[in-house]
Amino acid sequence: MENLKLFIISGGPGTGKTSVIKELSKKFKVLSESAREVGENDARFMRKSVKEINQQEFQDAIFEFDKKQLRGLKREGIVFTDRGLGDTLAYCRVRKLKVSKEMLDYTKKFKYAGVFVLDFLDNYVRDTLRQESKEEQEKIHEMIIETYKELGYKPIIVPFMSVEERVRFILSKINNSDKK
């Protein structure tokens, strides 16, 4: 993907990814969160809490949705994605699920321009997909960071600030990396 620069916005549950993605979507193409898309549109998971579904099937469906979204990308410009392939690996690890060779190979092969990991907000609202305790949130968050490091990325931690300040922070890091 010659001139495509795909950046991940990630972090554990309750870090404000959706708000940041929504703000970025005003100026950039964004890929929606695969877990939410799958959870809201796949009959196997619709109207069920994350604790009621088959976790292996769910993570496999997320991976397939991710691949489909990535194949549909144009070959140029800056794009942001609400989570990335490494997030699926991290969730599989936390939940002690099987990671197929295909999933691991594809994740290692696909290259993102950068990974931004949002720090926790001071409030956390549970919904159908977000059911994790504070301890689970932190475990997932740390596993996401660890997984992206293992995949060869240097995740940039985005501190807790207003949504607009977080977006400015992210864009400043992208602009600075372009100047190198």
N, C-alpha and C positions, 0 to 999 in steps of 0.2 A: 504494500500500500504506500506507494511512492511518497506523497507529500502529506499523508494523513498523520495527524498527531492526536492520538487517543489517550486521554488522561482519565485515570480512575479517581472517583471520589468514594472513599471507603471509611470504615470504622465500625465499631460494634453498634448494637442496637441503642438508639437514644443519643446519637451524636450529632443529629441535625442534618444528615445527608440530604433528605428530601427538600428541605428549605434552601440549601445551598444549590442543589441541582435546579430547582425551580428558578432561582435568581440567575444562574448561568444560562438557562434556556432562553432568557430574554435576548441574548446576544450570540449564542452558540448552539449548534446541534447537540442534543443530549440523547443518550440511550437510557430508557427507563430501567428501573430496578427489576431484574428478571424474576426474583422471588415473588414480588408483588404481582407482576403480570401473570405468572404461572398460577399463583394462589387465587387470583381473582377470575381467571379465564379458563382454567383446566378443570373439567367436571370432577376429576378425582379429588380435588382440593378445595373447591369452592364452598364457601360458607362453613368451613371447618377451621378450628383453631390449629395452630402449628403442633399442638400436642395430640391432636386426633388423627393426624395423617401419617402415612407411611413415609418416614424420613428419607429412606434410600430412594424411593420413587420420586420424592419431591426434589431432592438434590440432583438426581439424574435428569429430571425434566428441566430444571433450571439450567443445567449445563447445555442441554440441547437447545433451549431458548437462546442462551448466550451465543452459541455458535451461529444460529440463524441470524441474530442481530448483527454479529460481526461480519458475516458474509454479505449482508445488505448494505454495508457502508460504502460511501463514495471514496475515492482515492485521494482526496485532498482536504485540507482545512483542519481546524482544531475542533475536536469532539470530546465531550465529557460523558462518562458512563457512571451511573449510579451502581457501584460495585463492579467487580471484574471477575475473571476466571479464578484468580487466587482466593477470592472470598468463598467460592464454592468448595475449594479444597480445604480451606480453614474450617468451614462449617462441618464438612465431612469428618475432619480430624476431631473436632470438639465432640461431635455426636457419635464418634467411633464407628463411622460408616465406611463401606468399601469404596475405594477410589480406583476406578478402572484404569487400565494401562492407556486406553484411548484418552481419557480425561487428563491424565498426568502428562502424556506426550503432547497433546494439543495445547495445554496450559503452558508448558515449557517452550513450545514453538512460537506461540503468539507473543508479540512484543508490544507493550504499551510504551508511550512516551514518558509516562511518569505516574506515580501513585501518591495521592494525597489522603492522609488518614486524619479524620476529624476527631478532636478531643471531645470528651463527654460534655453534654449540657448539664445544667443543674436541675433540670426537670425531665422526667421520662414518662411518656404516656403509653400505656399498654393498649394494644389492639389485637385483632385476630392473629396477625403474624408475629407481633412483638409480645411475647409472653415471658421473657427471661427475667430472672431475678437480677439484682445488682451484681452479685457474684458471677452469674452466668454471662452478663453483659461484659464484664471485665475480662473473663476468660476468652470469650469470642474475640474481643478487641485485641488482646495480646496475641492470639493465634493468627489473626489477620496480619498483623505487623510481622510476626515471625515467618509466616508463609511467604509473604512478598519478599522478605529478605532472602529466604532460601531460593526463591526464583530469580534472584539477582538484582532486585530493585532496591533503591534507597528511599523508603517511604518518607515523605515530608509530613511531619505532624502539624496540623492546623489547629492552633489554640482556640479555646473558647472565647469568642468575640461575637459581635452582632453578625448577622448574615452578610450584610454589605461589607463589613470589614474582612470576613473570611474570604469572600469572593475577591476583594482587592488583594489580599495576601496571596491567594492561589495564582491570580493573574500576574502579580509581581514576580513570583517564582518562575512562572513560565516565560515571562519576558526576559528575566535575568539568564535563564538557561539558553535562550535563543541567542544571546549576545556572546556566549562563550565560544 
